Amino acid sequence: MVNTSARSRGWTVRLEFPGGRLVTAWVEGVPQGTLRQGDDGFTYLSGVEVSPGGSVSLRFHMERASHTPRDCTVDGGRCDGF
């Protein structure tokens, strides 16, 4: 996640993986957020605010899922880079 705004802020990621099972999700080196699992994916609410121009990497491990998510949003907007 890259913060392109002018202020520090938290974030929420939603990933959908049909038929997959989430094993774990984390952000390295910062306080962890809240993970919510559903039948078709997961939502991760940040545990730390990201400073303007800063970034963090959300990592996750899925089983039995396609290589790319069916859908990805950050704070409700579509993800780039998949």
Phi and psi in radians as a Rosetta constraint file:
Dihedral C 1 N 2 CA 2 C 2 CIRCULARHARMONIC -2.017 0.35
Dihedral N 2 CA 2 C 2 N 3 CIRCULARHARMONIC 2.256 0.35
Dihedral C 2 N 3 CA 3 C 3 CIRCULARHARMONIC -1.579 0.35
Dihedral N 3 CA 3 C 3 N 4 CIRCULARHARMONIC 1.879 0.35
Dihedral C 3 N 4 CA 4 C 4 CIRCULARHARMONIC -1.668 0.35
Dihedral N 4 CA 4 C 4 N 5 CIRCULARHARMONIC 0.042 0.35
Dihedral C 4 N 5 CA 5 C 5 CIRCULARHARMONIC -1.467 0.35
Dihedral N 5 CA 5 C 5 N 6 CIRCULARHARMONIC 3.064 0.35
Dihedral C 5 N 6 CA 6 C 6 CIRCULARHARMONIC -1.602 0.35
Dihedral N 6 CA 6 C 6 N 7 CIRCULARHARMONIC 0.055 0.35
Dihedral C 6 N 7 CA 7 C 7 CIRCULARHARMONIC -2.385 0.35
Dihedral N 7 CA 7 C 7 N 8 CIRCULARHARMONIC 2.770 0.35
Dihedral C 7 N 8 CA 8 C 8 CIRCULARHARMONIC -1.164 0.35
Dihedral N 8 CA 8 C 8 N 9 CIRCULARHARMONIC 2.512 0.35
Dihedral C 8 N 9 CA 9 C 9 CIRCULARHARMONIC -2.773 0.35
Dihedral N 9 CA 9 C 9 N 10 CIRCULARHARMONIC 2.723 0.35
Dihedral C 9 N 10 CA 10 C 10 CIRCULARHARMONIC -1.471 0.35
Dihedral N 10 CA 10 C 10 N 11 CIRCULARHARMONIC -3.124 0.35
Dihedral C 10 N 11 CA 11 C 11 CIRCULARHARMONIC -2.718 0.35
Dihedral N 11 CA 11 C 11 N 12 CIRCULARHARMONIC 2.805 0.35
Dihedral C 11 N 12 CA 12 C 12 CIRCULARHARMONIC -2.345 0.35
Dihedral N 12 CA 12 C 12 N 13 CIRCULARHARMONIC 2.246 0.35
Dihedral C 12 N 13 CA 13 C 13 CIRCULARHARMONIC -1.982 0.35
Dihedral N 13 CA 13 C 13 N 14 CIRCULARHARMONIC 2.389 0.35
Dihedral C 13 N 14 CA 14 C 14 CIRCULARHARMONIC -2.153 0.35
Dihedral N 14 CA 14 C 14 N 15 CIRCULARHARMONIC 2.148 0.35
Dihedral C 14 N 15 CA 15 C 15 CIRCULARHARMONIC -2.150 0.35
Dihedral N 15 CA 15 C 15 N 16 CIRCULARHARMONIC 2.343 0.35
Dihedral C 15 N 16 CA 16 C 16 CIRCULARHARMONIC -1.977 0.35
Dihedral N 16 CA 16 C 16 N 17 CIRCULARHARMONIC 2.189 0.35
Dihedral C 16 N 17 CA 17 C 17 CIRCULARHARMONIC -2.235 0.35
Dihedral N 17 CA 17 C 17 N 18 CIRCULARHARMONIC 1.681 0.35
Dihedral C 17 N 18 CA 18 C 18 CIRCULARHARMONIC -1.031 0.35
Dihedral N 18 CA 18 C 18 N 19 CIRCULARHARMONIC 2.295 0.35
Dihedral C 18 N 19 CA 19 C 19 CIRCULARHARMONIC 1.329 0.35
Dihedral N 19 CA 19 C 19 N 20 CIRCULARHARMONIC -0.007 0.35
Dihedral C 19 N 20 CA 20 C 20 CIRCULARHARMONIC -1.648 0.35
Dihedral N 20 CA 20 C 20 N 21 CIRCULARHARMONIC 2.911 0.35
Dihedral C 20 N 21 CA 21 C 21 CIRCULARHARMONIC -2.275 0.35
Dihedral N 21 CA 21 C 21 N 22 CIRCULARHARMONIC 2.182 0.35
Dihedral C 21 N 22 CA 22 C 22 CIRCULARHARMONIC -1.310 0.35
Dihedral N 22 CA 22 C 22 N 23 CIRCULARHARMONIC 2.234 0.35
Dihedral C 22 N 23 CA 23 C 23 CIRCULARHARMONIC -1.607 0.35
Dihedral N 23 CA 23 C 23 N 24 CIRCULARHARMONIC -0.847 0.35
Dihedral C 23 N 24 CA 24 C 24 CIRCULARHARMONIC -2.837 0.35
Dihedral N 24 CA 24 C 24 N 25 CIRCULARHARMONIC 2.797 0.35
Dihedral C 24 N 25 CA 25 C 25 CIRCULARHARMONIC -2.540 0.35
Dihedral N 25 CA 25 C 25 N 26 CIRCULARHARMONIC 2.511 0.35
Dihedral C 25 N 26 CA 26 C 26 CIRCULARHARMONIC -2.805 0.35
Dihedral N 26 CA 26 C 26 N 27 CIRCULARHARMONIC 2.845 0.35
Dihedral C 26 N 27 CA 27 C 27 CIRCULARHARMONIC -2.089 0.35
Dihedral N 27 CA 27 C 27 N 28 CIRCULARHARMONIC 2.201 0.35
Dihedral C 27 N 28 CA 28 C 28 CIRCULARHARMONIC -1.305 0.35
Dihedral N 28 CA 28 C 28 N 29 CIRCULARHARMONIC 2.389 0.35
Dihedral C 28 N 29 CA 29 C 29 CIRCULARHARMONIC 1.330 0.35
Dihedral N 29 CA 29 C 29 N 30 CIRCULARHARMONIC 0.205 0.35
Dihedral C 29 N 30 CA 30 C 30 CIRCULARHARMONIC -2.410 0.35
Dihedral N 30 CA 30 C 30 N 31 CIRCULARHARMONIC 2.878 0.35
Dihedral C 30 N 31 CA 31 C 31 CIRCULARHARMONIC -1.009 0.35
Dihedral N 31 CA 31 C 31 N 32 CIRCULARHARMONIC 2.413 0.35
Dihedral C 31 N 32 CA 32 C 32 CIRCULARHARMONIC -1.350 0.35
Dihedral N 32 CA 32 C 32 N 33 CIRCULARHARMONIC 2.669 0.35
Dihedral C 32 N 33 CA 33 C 33 CIRCULARHARMONIC -1.633 0.35
Dihedral N 33 CA 33 C 33 N 34 CIRCULARHARMONIC -2.760 0.35
Dihedral C 33 N 34 CA 34 C 34 CIRCULARHARMONIC -1.904 0.35
Dihedral N 34 CA 34 C 34 N 35 CIRCULARHARMONIC 2.262 0.35
Dihedral C 34 N 35 CA 35 C 35 CIRCULARHARMONIC -1.890 0.35
Dihedral N 35 CA 35 C 35 N 36 CIRCULARHARMONIC 2.251 0.35
Dihedral C 35 N 36 CA 36 C 36 CIRCULARHARMONIC -2.155 0.35
Dihedral N 36 CA 36 C 36 N 37 CIRCULARHARMONIC 2.195 0.35
Dihedral C 36 N 37 CA 37 C 37 CIRCULARHARMONIC -1.762 0.35
Dihedral N 37 CA 37 C 37 N 38 CIRCULARHARMONIC 2.540 0.35
Dihedral C 37 N 38 CA 38 C 38 CIRCULARHARMONIC -2.280 0.35
Dihedral N 38 CA 38 C 38 N 39 CIRCULARHARMONIC -3.140 0.35
Dihedral C 38 N 39 CA 39 C 39 CIRCULARHARMONIC -1.126 0.35
Dihedral N 39 CA 39 C 39 N 40 CIRCULARHARMONIC -0.536 0.35
Dihedral C 39 N 40 CA 40 C 40 CIRCULARHARMONIC -2.006 0.35
Dihedral N 40 CA 40 C 40 N 41 CIRCULARHARMONIC 0.195 0.35
Dihedral C 40 N 41 CA 41 C 41 CIRCULARHARMONIC 2.828 0.35
Dihedral N 41 CA 41 C 41 N 42 CIRCULARHARMONIC -2.648 0.35
Dihedral C 41 N 42 CA 42 C 42 CIRCULARHARMONIC -2.652 0.35
Dihedral N 42 CA 42 C 42 N 43 CIRCULARHARMONIC 2.818 0.35
Dihedral C 42 N 43 CA 43 C 43 CIRCULARHARMONIC -2.139 0.35
Dihedral N 43 CA 43 C 43 N 44 CIRCULARHARMONIC 2.340 0.35
Dihedral C 43 N 44 CA 44 C 44 CIRCULARHARMONIC -2.126 0.35
Dihedral N 44 CA 44 C 44 N 45 CIRCULARHARMONIC 2.070 0.35
Dihedral C 44 N 45 CA 45 C 45 CIRCULARHARMONIC -1.724 0.35
Dihedral N 45 CA 45 C 45 N 46 CIRCULARHARMONIC 2.221 0.35
Dihedral C 45 N 46 CA 46 C 46 CIRCULARHARMONIC -1.022 0.35
Dihedral N 46 CA 46 C 46 N 47 CIRCULARHARMONIC 2.609 0.35
Dihedral C 46 N 47 CA 47 C 47 CIRCULARHARMONIC -1.804 0.35
Dihedral N 47 CA 47 C 47 N 48 CIRCULARHARMONIC 0.007 0.35
Dihedral C 47 N 48 CA 48 C 48 CIRCULARHARMONIC -2.610 0.35
Dihedral N 48 CA 48 C 48 N 49 CIRCULARHARMONIC 2.557 0.35
Dihedral C 48 N 49 CA 49 C 49 CIRCULARHARMONIC -1.443 0.35
Dihedral N 49 CA 49 C 49 N 50 CIRCULARHARMONIC 2.589 0.35
Dihedral C 49 N 50 CA 50 C 50 CIRCULARHARMONIC -1.812 0.35
Dihedral N 50 CA 50 C 50 N 51 CIRCULARHARMONIC 2.286 0.35
Dihedral C 50 N 51 CA 51 C 51 CIRCULARHARMONIC -1.243 0.35
Dihedral N 51 CA 51 C 51 N 52 CIRCULARHARMONIC 2.783 0.35
Dihedral C 51 N 52 CA 52 C 52 CIRCULARHARMONIC -0.960 0.35
Dihedral N 52 CA 52 C 52 N 53 CIRCULARHARMONIC 2.260 0.35
Dihedral C 52 N 53 CA 53 C 53 CIRCULARHARMONIC 1.371 0.35
Dihedral N 53 CA 53 C 53 N 54 CIRCULARHARMONIC -0.100 0.35
Dihedral C 53 N 54 CA 54 C 54 CIRCULARHARMONIC -1.483 0.35
Dihedral N 54 CA 54 C 54 N 55 CIRCULARHARMONIC 3.002 0.35
Dihedral C 54 N 55 CA 55 C 55 CIRCULARHARMONIC -2.622 0.35
Dihedral N 55 CA 55 C 55 N 56 CIRCULARHARMONIC 2.786 0.35
Dihedral C 55 N 56 CA 56 C 56 CIRCULARHARMONIC -2.432 0.35
Dihedral N 56 CA 56 C 56 N 57 CIRCULARHARMONIC 2.728 0.35
Dihedral C 56 N 57 CA 57 C 57 CIRCULARHARMONIC -1.949 0.35
Dihedral N 57 CA 57 C 57 N 58 CIRCULARHARMONIC 2.108 0.35
Dihedral C 57 N 58 CA 58 C 58 CIRCULARHARMONIC -1.510 0.35
Dihedral N 58 CA 58 C 58 N 59 CIRCULARHARMONIC 2.192 0.35
Dihedral C 58 N 59 CA 59 C 59 CIRCULARHARMONIC -2.008 0.35
Dihedral N 59 CA 59 C 59 N 60 CIRCULARHARMONIC 2.590 0.35
Dihedral C 59 N 60 CA 60 C 60 CIRCULARHARMONIC -2.696 0.35
Dihedral N 60 CA 60 C 60 N 61 CIRCULARHARMONIC 2.735 0.35
Dihedral C 60 N 61 CA 61 C 61 CIRCULARHARMONIC -2.176 0.35
Dihedral N 61 CA 61 C 61 N 62 CIRCULARHARMONIC 2.115 0.35
Dihedral C 61 N 62 CA 62 C 62 CIRCULARHARMONIC -1.992 0.35
Dihedral N 62 CA 62 C 62 N 63 CIRCULARHARMONIC 2.628 0.35
Dihedral C 62 N 63 CA 63 C 63 CIRCULARHARMONIC -2.038 0.35
Dihedral N 63 CA 63 C 63 N 64 CIRCULARHARMONIC 2.551 0.35
Dihedral C 63 N 64 CA 64 C 64 CIRCULARHARMONIC 0.951 0.35
Dihedral N 64 CA 64 C 64 N 65 CIRCULARHARMONIC 0.723 0.35
Dihedral C 64 N 65 CA 65 C 65 CIRCULARHARMONIC -2.153 0.35
Dihedral N 65 CA 65 C 65 N 66 CIRCULARHARMONIC 2.753 0.35
Dihedral C 65 N 66 CA 66 C 66 CIRCULARHARMONIC -1.134 0.35
Dihedral N 66 CA 66 C 66 N 67 CIRCULARHARMONIC 2.902 0.35
Dihedral C 66 N 67 CA 67 C 67 CIRCULARHARMONIC -1.210 0.35
Dihedral N 67 CA 67 C 67 N 68 CIRCULARHARMONIC -0.453 0.35
Dihedral C 67 N 68 CA 68 C 68 CIRCULARHARMONIC -2.185 0.35
Dihedral N 68 CA 68 C 68 N 69 CIRCULARHARMONIC 2.603 0.35
Dihedral C 68 N 69 CA 69 C 69 CIRCULARHARMONIC -1.228 0.35
Dihedral N 69 CA 69 C 69 N 70 CIRCULARHARMONIC 2.653 0.35
Dihedral C 69 N 70 CA 70 C 70 CIRCULARHARMONIC -1.227 0.35
Dihedral N 70 CA 70 C 70 N 71 CIRCULARHARMONIC -0.618 0.35
Dihedral C 70 N 71 CA 71 C 71 CIRCULARHARMONIC -2.614 0.35
Dihedral N 71 CA 71 C 71 N 72 CIRCULARHARMONIC 2.574 0.35
Dihedral C 71 N 72 CA 72 C 72 CIRCULARHARMONIC -2.548 0.35
Dihedral N 72 CA 72 C 72 N 73 CIRCULARHARMONIC 2.271 0.35
Dihedral C 72 N 73 CA 73 C 73 CIRCULARHARMONIC -2.328 0.35
Dihedral N 73 CA 73 C 73 N 74 CIRCULARHARMONIC 2.586 0.35
Dihedral C 73 N 74 CA 74 C 74 CIRCULARHARMONIC -2.139 0.35
Dihedral N 74 CA 74 C 74 N 75 CIRCULARHARMONIC 2.067 0.35
Dihedral C 74 N 75 CA 75 C 75 CIRCULARHARMONIC 0.905 0.35
Dihedral N 75 CA 75 C 75 N 76 CIRCULARHARMONIC 0.630 0.35
Dihedral C 75 N 76 CA 76 C 76 CIRCULARHARMONIC 1.535 0.35
Dihedral N 76 CA 76 C 76 N 77 CIRCULARHARMONIC -0.215 0.35
Dihedral C 76 N 77 CA 77 C 77 CIRCULARHARMONIC -1.683 0.35
Dihedral N 77 CA 77 C 77 N 78 CIRCULARHARMONIC 2.584 0.35
Dihedral C 77 N 78 CA 78 C 78 CIRCULARHARMONIC -1.071 0.35
Dihedral N 78 CA 78 C 78 N 79 CIRCULARHARMONIC 2.482 0.35
Dihedral C 78 N 79 CA 79 C 79 CIRCULARHARMONIC -1.329 0.35
Dihedral N 79 CA 79 C 79 N 80 CIRCULARHARMONIC 2.682 0.35
Dihedral C 79 N 80 CA 80 C 80 CIRCULARHARMONIC -1.907 0.35
Dihedral N 80 CA 80 C 80 N 81 CIRCULARHARMONIC 2.734 0.35
Dihedral C 80 N 81 CA 81 C 81 CIRCULARHARMONIC 1.699 0.35
Dihedral N 81 CA 81 C 81 N 82 CIRCULARHARMONIC 0.066 0.35
